[in-house]
Amino acid sequence: MRPIRHPLAIALALASAANIAYTTTAVAQDSQRVEEVVVVGVRDTHTVIVDDTLVATPDTAQLLRKMPGANVNKNGELTGIAQYRGMFGDRIRVSVDGAQINGAGPNAMDAPLHYAPVALLESLTINRGIVPVSKGQETIGGYVEAKTYAGDFATGSDFEFSGRAYTGVQSINSGNVVSGFFSLANDSHIFRGFVMQESGDDLEFPEGEIRPSEYERERFDLGYSFAQGAHEFSVDFARNNTKDAGTASLPMDILSVDSDLFRSRYTYSADQGELTVELSASDNEHWMTNYHLRRPPQSATMNDDPMRFRRNWAVSMNYGFTVKYEQFTDDGSWLYGIDGNFAEHRSIISNPNAANFLIANFNDAGRDVIGAFAERTVSLNDQLGLEAGLRVNRVEMDTELVSANLNPMNMMMGMPVMMDNMAGMLSTAFNNSGTDQTDTNVDAFARLSYETDGDATWYVGAARKTRSPSYQERYLWSPLEATGGMADGKTYIGDPSLAPEVAHEIEFGLDYENARYGIYPRAFYKRVSDYIQGTPSSNMTANNFAQMMANMGMGRPDPLQFSNVSARFYGFDVDSYFTLNDQFTLRAIVNVVRADRRDINDDLYRIAPDNLLVALDYQGNGWTGTIESITYADQDRIAVTNLELPTDGYSLINVSARTEIASGIELSLGAENLLDESYLDHLAAYNRAFNPDIASRARMPGLGRNFYARVMWNF
């Protein structure tokens, strides 16, 4: 095992020595300051409060569909991947209570939001438009923050017990969830805990079932917070256990995901500024197979083929730290900080029926990032505000030697011998390719805001953003589907020499609101050099290997290779509301994205079609309710190079209502896809499991009508 090069002890040492600063808001304020400083700024985030937003899904990523510019690549019930303005996956930084979590699955079966279950979630926030450099290390595609329940300090020295019990059911898969959060707190201490269990059977769509799509997940959290004077400290530990979970759009299903999550935070607040130190760590172990939930691989005689059974063990270890200091000034604030994230991944494919069969898919693939940033927020006058920042990230990546044994019986001739020889050629070429890579990436942004004498704030922003390749994009040496959640049924190979992505973007926006309505449009243009996307492979050894796999019924004969191309993204999104009267409010979100390649005449891959959400909210007589229409246009702007298929448009109607049935007890009812429409979501993955209701390699269907209920008791 390759040792961790930057252990958590180094982060602690850095934290204790740092004299740096950080802020994330356009309003600089502190409770200990005599004078409040108001800085001209813009509404640059959109937040969904989970208690106020009725959803049945266990997948937190589905909440993104209710946000301007955002969407989700759906690969399974617990595997949603964030998309924002056409970019998705590792291009979007996702934090859970400030911590970055790197999933263990090389196909993103445990994407970051997998570790923020809906039942534990307090809110989900997306940063609209250009992300300030203080938000995170690699935010070329956006920034999403999940915040879980933590409890509040009481006002006196006596301890008070409070909590939240949550239970829900849904019809589409007989899904159910039961959870409880408790807090014992006074004015100095908070002791908290959380427990959750959720499960569901196979999902239904109007023409049948998605098999396998069952799931089971457990979660246990313990935490403590302390506050005294200018000091506040917290520490939290979580155990997240996902058991059998079907992912029909991927080549394997989840047998288990066992995860230990740790985070700690310290803040010191003074009149002059605020110091914050954050530490986090995660240890994620993932088992998956292609036989325990789905029909096992078949031979030509339609019998189980024991030589094609596969079991995959994958693990990720992740350490992170942030040290930041917010310095208050008379006209705004300064922000300085350093942060680090150190990740290591391993993935081994084996065959339970052949002890010597082995593919070292990833072998201690390390990706370490250390960053430093400075940011300034200032009011130039009563109407004009400026935000500007600079960040430098140092990215170091390497991996240990890889290997494979595809001929466990030591046969002298035949297909296993040929495939083993080719695997040996691929691994040797990879091991000799210079896998150690170091990138120095520079991010910068500036945003100018103008507040009119009326109700409007105009702004223009520009930025340079970067991202180094993921470990899959650089170190996937054999044609496999370990693609960070692409879930398109195609095989890919990596390239250690890939260059980092570099984006230059500009954005124009308006915030206009008064007592009755608000509208927040954004228009953007982003040009990306060295954008990483699959292109037809020119590696003849990999191509021949993929052809042999296809001849055996495994994969496609035309692998893609992660390559640097030239790309651009442009479009607009609008968030708005209109108060009709004391009881009714109309909301609307419009999203339009165009994304294409600049080096050839082709569109980019897996881009959300134009979409519109319109909702009518009601509040009165002890009830709140919503009727919601979600409409997606046709998507025929597709990546021909990647053999992408178009989709037709569709519209869905959702309804929900809630009321308090007793003191502190709230009942919620709802229906998704009320009219039971049949549709295909363009961002859905492709079927990789045997299912008589869905053709092999066909796009996964949208879900049918789903009735759900939720009871929540706040005590």
Residue pairs with C-beta under 8 A, 6 or more apart in sequence:
1 364
2 344
2 364
2 366
2 398
2 400
4 317
4 319
4 342
4 344
5 342
5 366
5 368
5 396
6 319
6 340
6 342
6 368
6 370
7 319
7 342
8 279
8 281
8 319
8 321
11 279
11 319
11 320
11 321
11 340
12 279
12 321
14 321
14 323
14 338
14 340
15 277
15 279
15 321
15 323
18 277
18 323
18 325
18 338
19 325
19 336
20 323
20 324
20 325
20 336
20 337
20 338
21 273
21 324
21 325
21 326
21 327
21 333
21 334
21 335
21 336
21 337
22 134
22 276
22 322
22 324
22 325
22 326
22 335
22 336
22 337
22 375
23 134
23 326
23 333
23 335
23 375
23 377
24 132
24 134
24 135
25 41
26 39
26 40
26 41
26 42
26 44
26 377
26 385
26 387
26 449
27 38
27 39
27 41
28 37
28 39
28 326
28 328
28 329
28 332
28 333
28 377
29 36
29 37
30 269
30 270
30 271
30 274
30 328
31 269
32 230
32 269
32 270
32 271
33 271
33 328
34 271
37 328
37 329
37 330
37 331
37 332
37 333
37 379
38 379
39 331
39 332
39 333
39 377
39 378
39 379
39 385
40 379
40 380
40 382
40 383
40 384
40 385
40 449
40 450
40 451
40 457
41 377
41 385
41 387
41 449
41 457
42 447
42 449
42 457
42 459
42 509
42 511
43 128
43 457
43 511
43 520
44 127
44 128
44 129
45 125
45 126
45 127
45 128
46 67
46 68
46 125
46 126
46 128
46 575
47 123
47 124
47 125
48 63
48 66
48 67
48 123
48 124
48 125
49 122
49 123
50 63
50 118
50 121
50 122
50 123
50 124
51 122
51 712
53 63
53 66
54 626
54 656
54 658
54 668
54 670
54 708
54 710
55 62
55 63
55 118
56 168
56 170
56 172
56 175
56 670
56 672
56 706
56 708
57 77
57 118
58 77
58 78
58 117
58 118
58 119
58 175
58 177
58 198
58 200
58 215
58 217
59 72
59 74
59 77
59 78
59 79
59 80
59 113
59 118
60 80
60 113
60 114
60 116
60 117
60 118
60 121
60 124
60 146
61 72
61 74
61 80
61 81
61 82
61 111
61 113
62 72
62 74
62 80
63 118
63 124
64 70
64 71
64 72
64 80
64 82
64 83
64 84
64 124
64 126
64 144
65 71
65 72
65 613
65 630
66 589
66 613
67 124
67 126
67 589
68 128
68 520
68 522
68 573
68 574
68 575
68 589
68 590
68 591
69 84
69 85
69 126
69 128
69 129
69 142
69 522
69 573
69 591
69 593
70 82
70 83
70 84
70 126
70 142
70 144
70 591
71 83
71 84
71 591
71 608
71 611
71 683
72 80
72 81
72 82
72 83
72 683
73 80
73 81
73 82
73 83
73 88
73 89
73 485
73 487
73 606
73 683
73 685
74 80
74 681
74 683
74 684
74 685
74 700
75 81
75 107
75 108
75 109
75 247
75 249
75 250
75 485
75 487
75 685
76 109
76 213
76 215
76 245
76 246
76 247
76 248
76 249
76 250
76 685
77 173
77 200
77 203
77 213
77 215
77 245
77 246
78 109
78 110
78 114
78 215
78 217
78 242
78 245
78 254
79 108
79 109
79 110
79 111
79 114
79 247
79 250
79 485
80 111
80 113
81 88
81 89
81 108
81 111
81 485
82 88
82 89
82 92
82 94
82 111
82 112
82 113
82 142
82 144
83 92
83 606
83 608
83 683
84 92
84 126
84 141
84 142
84 144
85 141
85 142
85 524
85 526
85 569
85 571
85 573
85 593
86 569
86 571
86 593
86 595
86 604
86 607
86 608
87 140
87 141
87 142
87 569
88 141
88 606
89 108
89 141
89 470
89 484
89 485
90 138
90 467
90 470
90 484
91 138
91 140
91 141
91 142
91 467
91 501
92 139
92 141
92 142
92 143
92 144
93 100
93 131
93 135
93 136
93 137
93 138
93 139
93 142
93 143
93 144
94 100
94 101
94 111
94 112
94 113
94 143
94 144
94 145
94 146
95 112
95 136
95 143
95 144
95 145
95 146
96 112
96 113
96 115
96 116
96 146
96 148
96 261
97 146
97 147
97 148
97 150
97 236
97 263
98 145
98 263
98 265
98 278
98 280
98 322
99 261
99 263
99 278
99 280
99 282
99 320
100 112
100 136
100 280
100 318
100 320
100 341
101 112
101 115
101 261
101 280
101 282
101 284
101 318
102 112
102 282
102 284
102 316
102 318
102 341
102 343
102 345
103 109
103 110
103 111
103 112
103 114
103 115
103 284
103 286
103 316
104 110
104 257
104 259
104 284
104 285
104 286
104 314
104 315
104 316
104 345
105 254
105 257
105 286
105 288
105 314
106 314
106 345
106 347
106 361
106 362
106 472
106 476
106 482
106 483
106 484
107 250
107 251
107 252
107 481
107 482
107 483
107 484
107 485
107 486
107 487
108 484
108 485
109 245
109 247
109 250
109 254
109 257
109 286
109 288
109 485
110 242
110 257
110 259
110 284
110 286
111 485
113 144
113 146
114 240
114 242
114 257
115 238
115 240
115 259
115 261
115 282
116 124
116 146
116 148
117 179
117 196
117 198
117 217
117 219
118 177
119 166
119 168
119 177
119 179
119 196
119 198
119 219
120 148
120 149
120 179
120 181
120 194
120 196
120 219
120 221
121 146
121 147
121 148
121 149
122 147
122 148
122 149
122 150
123 146
123 147
124 144
124 145
124 146
124 147
125 144
125 145
125 147
126 142
126 143
126 144
126 145
127 135
127 139
127 142
127 143
127 144
127 145
128 509
128 520
128 522
128 573
128 575
129 461
129 507
129 509
129 522
129 524
130 445
130 447
130 461
130 462
130 463
130 505
130 507
131 139
131 142
131 143
131 445
131 463
131 465
132 375
132 387
132 389
132 445
133 139
133 373
133 375
133 389
133 390
133 391
133 443
133 444
133 445
134 324
134 335
134 337
134 373
134 375
134 389
134 391
135 143
136 143
136 339
137 339
137 341
137 369
137 371
137 391
137 393
138 369
138 393
138 441
138 466
138 467
138 468
139 443
139 465
140 465
140 466
140 467
140 501
140 503
140 528
141 467
148 194
148 221
149 164
149 181
149 192
149 194
150 190
150 192
150 223
150 225
150 234
150 236
151 162
151 181
151 183
151 185
151 190
151 192
151 225
152 183
152 185
152 190
153 185
153 186
153 187
153 188
153 189
153 190
153 225
153 227
154 160
154 185
154 186
154 187
155 187
156 186
156 187
157 186
157 187
157 188
158 186
159 184
159 185
159 186
159 189
160 184
160 185
160 186
161 182
161 183
161 184
162 182
162 183
162 185
162 714
162 715
163 180
163 181
163 182
163 183
163 714
163 715
164 180
164 181
164 712
164 713
164 714
164 715
165 179
165 180
165 181
165 712
165 713
165 715
166 177
166 178
166 179
166 180
166 181
166 710
166 711
166 712
166 713
167 176
167 177
167 178
167 179
167 710
167 711
168 176
168 177
168 708
168 709
168 710
168 711
169 175
169 176
169 177
169 708
169 709
170 176
170 200
170 706
170 707
170 708
170 709
171 705
171 706
171 707
171 708
172 203
172 204
172 672
172 703
172 704
172 705
172 706
173 200
173 201
173 202
173 203
173 204
173 213
173 214
174 200
174 201
175 198
175 199
175 200
175 201
176 198
176 199
176 200
177 196
177 197
177 198
178 196
178 197
178 198
179 194
179 195
179 196
179 197
179 198
179 219
180 194
180 195
180 196
181 192
181 193
181 194
182 192
182 193
182 194
183 190
183 191
183 192
184 190
184 191
184 192
185 191
185 192
187 227
188 226
188 227
188 228
189 224
189 225
189 226
189 227
190 223
190 224
190 225
190 226
190 234
191 223
191 224
192 221
192 222
192 223
192 224
192 225
193 220
193 221
193 222
193 223
194 219
194 220
194 221
194 238
195 219
195 220
195 221
196 217
196 218
196 219
196 220
197 217
197 218
197 219
198 215
198 216
198 217
199 214
199 215
199 216
199 217
200 213
200 214
200 215
201 214
202 209
202 210
202 211
202 212
202 213
202 214
202 246
203 209
203 210
203 213
203 703
204 210
204 703
204 704
205 678
205 693
205 701
205 702
205 703
205 704
206 676
206 677
206 678
206 701
206 704
207 678
207 693
207 701
208 691
208 692
208 693
208 694
209 691
209 693
210 246
210 248
210 691
210 693
210 694
210 700
210 701
211 246
211 248
211 294
211 689
211 691
211 693
212 246
212 247
212 248
212 253
212 293
212 294
212 689
213 246
213 247
213 248
214 244
214 245
214 246
214 293
215 242
215 244
215 245
215 246
215 254
216 242
216 243
216 244
216 245
217 240
217 241
217 242
217 243
217 245
218 239
218 240
218 241
218 242
218 243
219 238
219 239
219 240
219 241
220 238
220 239
221 236
221 237
221 238
221 239
222 236
222 237
222 238
223 234
223 235
223 236
223 237
224 234
224 235
224 236
225 232
225 233
225 234
226 232
226 233
226 234
227 233
230 268
230 269
230 270
231 266
231 267
231 268
232 265
232 266
232 267
232 269
233 264
233 265
233 266
233 267
234 264
234 265
234 266
235 262
235 263
235 264
235 265
236 261
236 262
236 263
236 264
237 260
237 261
237 262
238 259
238 260
238 261
238 262
239 259
239 260
239 261
240 257
240 258
240 259
240 261
241 256
241 257
241 258
241 259
242 254
242 256
242 257
243 254
243 255
243 256
244 253
244 254
244 255
244 292
244 293
245 253
245 254
245 257
246 253
246 254
246 293
246 294
246 689
247 253
247 254
248 294
248 687
248 688
248 689
248 691
248 694
248 700
249 487
249 684
249 685
249 686
249 687
249 688
249 700
250 481
250 487
250 685
250 688
251 290
251 310
251 481
251 688
252 288
252 289
252 290
252 310
252 312
253 288
253 289
253 290
253 292
253 293
253 294
253 689
254 286
254 287
254 288
255 287
255 288
255 289
255 292
256 285
256 286
256 287
257 284
257 285
257 286
257 287
258 284
258 285
258 286
259 282
259 283
259 284
259 285
260 282
260 283
260 284
261 280
261 281
261 282
262 279
262 280
262 281
262 282
263 278
263 279
263 280
263 281
264 278
264 279
264 280
265 276
265 277
265 278
265 279
266 276
266 277
266 278
267 274
267 275
267 276
267 277
268 274
268 275
268 276
271 328
272 327
272 328
273 325
273 326
273 327
273 328
274 325
274 326
275 323
275 324
275 325
275 326
276 322
276 323
276 324
276 325
276 326
277 321
277 322
277 323
278 320
278 321
278 322
278 323
279 320
279 321
280 318
280 319
280 320
280 321
281 317
281 318
281 319
281 320
282 316
282 317
282 318
283 315
283 316
283 317
283 318
284 315
284 316
284 317
284 318
285 313
285 314
285 315
286 312
286 313
286 314
286 315
286 316
287 311
287 312
287 313
287 314
288 311
288 312
288 314
289 309
289 310
289 311
289 312
290 296
290 297
290 308
290 309
290 310
291 297
291 304
291 309
291 310
294 689
294 690
295 689
295 690
296 304
296 305
296 308
296 309
297 304
297 305
297 308
297 309
297 553
297 554
298 304
298 305
298 553
299 305
306 351
306 353
306 354
307 351
307 353
307 354
308 552
308 553
308 554
309 351
309 352
309 353
310 349
310 350
310 351
311 349
311 350
311 351
311 352
312 347
312 348
312 349
312 350
312 361
313 346
313 347
313 348
313 350
314 345
314 346
314 347
314 348
314 361
314 362
315 345
315 346
315 347
316 343
316 344
316 345
316 346
317 343
317 344
318 341
318 342
318 343
318 344
319 340
319 341
319 342
319 343
320 339
320 340
320 341
320 342
321 339
321 340
322 337
322 338
322 339
323 337
323 338
323 339
324 335
324 336
324 337
324 339
325 335
325 336
325 337
326 333
326 334
326 335
327 333
327 334
327 335
327 336
329 378
331 378
331 379
332 376
332 377
332 378
332 379
332 385
333 376
333 377
333 378
334 374
334 375
334 376
335 373
335 374
335 375
335 376
335 377
335 389
336 373
336 374
336 375
337 372
337 373
337 374
338 370
338 371
338 372
338 373
339 370
339 371
339 373
340 368
340 369
340 370
340 371
341 368
341 369
342 366
342 367
342 368
342 369
343 366
343 367
343 368
343 471
344 364
344 365
344 366
344 367
345 362
345 364
345 365
345 366
345 367
345 471
346 362
346 363
346 364
346 365
347 360
347 361
347 362
347 482
348 358
348 359
348 360
348 361
349 358
349 359
349 361
350 357
350 358
350 359
351 357
351 408
354 408
354 409
355 408
356 405
356 408
356 409
357 405
357 406
357 408
358 403
358 404
358 405
358 408
359 404
359 406
359 423
359 478
360 402
360 403
360 404
360 427
361 402
361 476
361 478
361 480
361 482
362 399
362 402
362 471
362 472
362 475
362 476
362 482
363 399
363 400
363 401
363 402
364 399
364 400
365 397
365 398
365 399
365 400
365 471
365 475
366 396
366 397
366 398
366 399
366 471
367 395
367 396
367 397
367 468
367 470
367 471
368 395
368 396
368 397
369 393
369 394
369 395
369 396
369 468
370 393
370 394
371 391
371 392
371 393
371 394
372 391
372 392
373 389
373 390
373 391
373 392
373 443
374 389
374 390
375 387
375 388
375 389
375 390
376 386
376 387
376 388
376 389
377 385
377 386
377 387
378 385
378 386
378 387
379 385
380 386
382 451
383 450
383 451
383 452
383 453
384 448
384 449
384 450
384 451
385 448
385 449
385 450
385 451
386 446
386 447
386 448
386 449
387 445
387 446
387 447
387 449
388 444
388 445
388 446
388 447
389 444
389 445
389 446
390 442
390 443
390 444
391 442
391 443
391 444
392 440
392 441
392 442
392 443
393 439
393 440
393 441
393 442
393 443
393 466
393 468
394 438
394 439
394 440
394 441
395 437
395 438
395 439
395 440
395 441
395 468
395 500
396 437
396 438
397 435
397 436
397 437
397 438
397 468
397 469
397 471
397 474
397 475
398 435
398 436
398 437
399 435
399 471
399 475
401 427
401 431
402 427
402 430
402 431
402 475
402 477
403 424
403 427
404 420
404 423
404 424
404 427
404 478
405 420
406 416
406 419
406 420
406 423
407 416
407 417
407 419
407 420
409 416
411 417
415 548
415 551
415 552
418 548
419 545
419 548
419 549
422 541
422 544
422 545
422 548
423 478
423 545
425 541
426 477
426 478
426 541
426 542
426 545
427 477
427 478
429 477
429 541
430 475
430 477
430 496
433 496
433 497
434 496
434 497
435 474
435 475
435 496
437 468
437 474
437 496
437 497
439 468
439 500
441 466
441 467
441 468
441 500
441 502
442 464
442 466
443 463
443 464
443 465
443 466
444 463
444 464
445 461
445 462
445 463
445 464
445 465
446 461
446 462
446 463
447 459
447 460
447 461
447 462
448 459
448 460
448 461
449 457
449 458
449 459
450 457
450 458
450 459
451 457
452 458
455 512
455 513
455 514
456 510
456 511
456 512
457 510
457 511
457 512
458 509
458 510
459 508
459 509
459 510
459 511
460 506
460 507
460 508
460 509
461 506
461 507
461 509
462 504
462 505
462 506
462 507
463 503
463 504
463 505
463 506
464 502
464 503
464 504
465 502
465 503
465 505
466 500
466 501
466 502
466 503
467 500
467 501
468 500
468 501
469 494
469 498
469 500
469 501
469 532
469 562
470 484
472 482
472 483
472 484
472 492
472 494
472 562
473 484
473 494
473 495
473 498
473 532
473 562
474 494
474 495
474 496
474 498
474 562
475 494
475 496
476 482
476 483
476 492
476 493
476 494
476 562
477 493
477 494
478 493
478 542
478 545
479 491
479 492
479 493
479 537
479 542
479 545
479 546
479 549
479 555
479 559
480 491
480 492
480 555
481 487
481 489
481 490
481 491
481 492
481 555
481 688
482 492
483 490
483 492
486 492
486 534
486 606
487 685
487 686
487 688
488 606
488 642
488 644
488 685
488 686
489 556
489 686
489 687
489 688
489 697
490 534
490 556
490 558
490 559
490 560
490 642
490 643
491 546
491 549
491 555
491 556
491 559
491 560
492 534
492 559
492 560
492 561
492 562
493 537
493 539
493 542
493 559
493 560
493 561
493 562
494 561
494 562
495 561
495 562
495 563
498 530
498 532
498 562
498 563
498 564
499 530
499 564
500 530
501 528
501 529
501 530
501 531
501 532
502 528
502 529
502 530
503 526
503 527
503 528
503 529
504 526
504 527
505 524
505 525
505 526
505 527
506 524
506 525
506 526
507 522
507 523
507 524
507 525
508 522
508 523
508 524
509 520
509 521
509 522
509 523
510 519
510 520
510 521
511 518
511 520
512 518
512 519
512 520
513 519
513 520
515 579
516 578
516 579
517 576
517 577
517 578
517 579
518 576
518 577
519 574
519 575
519 576
520 574
520 575
520 576
521 572
521 573
521 574
522 572
522 573
522 574
523 571
523 572
524 569
524 570
524 571
524 572
525 568
525 569
525 570
526 568
526 569
526 570
527 567
527 568
527 598
528 566
528 567
528 568
528 569
529 566
530 564
530 565
530 566
531 564
531 565
531 566
531 567
531 597
531 604
532 562
532 563
532 564
532 565
533 562
533 563
533 565
533 567
533 597
533 604
533 605
533 639
533 642
534 560
534 561
534 562
534 563
534 605
534 641
534 642
535 560
535 561
535 563
535 565
535 641
536 558
536 560
536 561
536 641
537 543
537 546
537 558
537 559
537 560
537 561
538 561
539 559
539 561
542 559
542 561
543 557
543 558
543 559
546 555
546 556
546 557
546 558
546 559
547 557
549 555
549 557
550 556
550 557
551 557
558 643
560 642
565 597
565 598
565 599
565 600
566 597
566 598
566 599
567 595
567 596
567 597
567 598
567 604
568 595
568 596
568 598
569 593
569 594
569 595
569 604
570 593
570 594
570 595
571 591
571 592
571 593
571 594
572 590
572 592
573 589
573 590
573 591
573 592
574 588
574 589
574 590
575 589
576 587
576 588
576 589
577 585
577 586
577 587
577 588
578 585
578 586
578 587
579 585
580 586
582 620
583 618
583 619
583 620
584 616
584 617
584 618
585 616
585 617
585 619
586 614
586 615
586 616
586 617
587 613
587 614
587 615
587 616
587 617
588 612
588 613
588 614
588 615
589 612
589 613
590 611
590 612
591 608
591 610
591 611
591 612
592 610
593 607
593 608
593 610
594 607
594 637
595 603
595 604
595 607
596 602
596 603
596 604
596 637
597 603
597 604
597 641
600 641
602 639
602 640
602 641
603 637
603 638
603 639
603 640
604 639
605 639
605 642
605 644
606 639
606 644
606 682
606 683
607 635
607 637
607 682
608 632
608 635
608 682
608 683
609 632
609 633
609 634
609 635
609 647
609 649
609 682
610 632
610 633
611 630
611 631
611 632
611 633
612 629
612 630
612 631
613 628
613 629
613 630
613 631
614 628
614 629
614 631
615 626
615 627
615 628
615 629
616 626
616 627
616 628
617 624
617 625
617 626
618 624
618 625
618 626
622 659
622 660
623 657
623 658
623 659
624 657
624 658
624 659
625 655
625 656
625 657
625 658
626 654
626 655
626 656
626 657
627 653
627 654
627 655
628 653
628 654
628 655
628 656
629 651
629 652
629 653
629 654
630 651
630 652
630 654
631 649
631 650
631 651
631 652
632 649
632 650
632 651
632 679
632 681
632 682
633 649
634 646
634 647
634 648
634 649
635 646
635 647
635 649
635 682
636 646
638 644
638 645
638 646
645 699
647 680
647 681
647 682
647 699
648 679
648 680
650 677
650 679
650 680
650 702
651 677
652 672
652 673
652 674
652 675
652 677
652 679
653 673
653 674
653 675
654 670
654 671
654 672
654 673
654 674
655 670
655 671
655 674
656 668
656 669
656 670
656 671
657 668
657 669
657 670
658 666
658 667
658 668
658 669
658 710
659 666
659 667
660 666
660 667
661 667
664 713
664 714
664 715
665 711
665 712
665 713
666 711
666 712
666 713
666 714
667 709
667 710
667 711
668 709
668 710
668 711
668 712
669 707
669 708
669 709
669 710
670 707
670 708
670 709
671 705
671 706
671 707
671 708
672 703
672 705
672 706
672 708
673 702
673 703
673 704
673 705
673 706
674 705
675 705
676 704
676 705
677 702
678 701
678 702
678 704
679 701
679 702
680 699
680 700
680 701
680 702
681 699
681 700
681 702
684 699
684 700
684 701
684 702
685 699
685 700
686 697
686 698
686 699
686 700
687 694
687 695
687 696
687 697
687 698
687 699
687 700
688 696
688 697
690 696
694 700
694 701
